[in-house]
Amino acid sequence: MDLRTELAKNVAAWSARTGTPHGVVHTKLRTVCGGPAVAQANEEQLQTRLRKLQDWFIGRK
């Protein structure tokens, strides 16, 4: 649950920074990282998405 909350906060921050809707950010993360929706994602999948978001924040693709 903590990872889901952390992911949601980071997605919200990215959404605000880029003007991209929250749901679109989640969809892009699923496309890039794979896996199911957040509610069904396991710990490893959530951590992978968080790392990808961190990459985006620092300018890595």
N, C-alpha and C positions, 0 to 999 in steps of 0.2 A: 504493500500500500504506500509506503514512503517513497518508493521509486516512481510510482504513478503520480504522486503529488509533485515530486521534484520535476518530473517530465512535463507535467501540465504547467508548472510555473515557468519553466524554460521555454516551452512552446509559446506561452503568453508573451514572454519578453521578446522572443523572436518575431512574433506576430506584430507586436507594437513597433518594433524597430523597422520592420520591412513593410508594414501595411498589408501583409498577407493574412487572410482570415485564418483563425485558429485551426479550424477543421482542415484547411488546405495544407497547413504545415504538418499536421499529423499524417495526412495522406501522403505527402511528399516523403516523410520519414519512413513510412511503410514501404513505399516504392523503392527507396534507396537501400534501406536496411533489411527489408523483408519482414515476414512474420504477420501475425494476426493483429486485430484491433487491440488497443491498449488494454482493455478489460480482460482479454484472453492471453496477452503476452506474458512470457515468463521473465524471470529476473535478468537473464542474459540478454534477451531481446530488448528490454527496457534500458539496460545499461548501454547497449550498442546504439540505441537512438539518442541517449543523452550524450554519448561521445561524439556522435555525428553533429548534434546541435552545437556542441562546444567547438568543433571544427569550423562550423559556419560562422560562429561569433568571432573567431580569430582570423577568418578569411581563408580557411582551407576548404577545398571542395570535397 
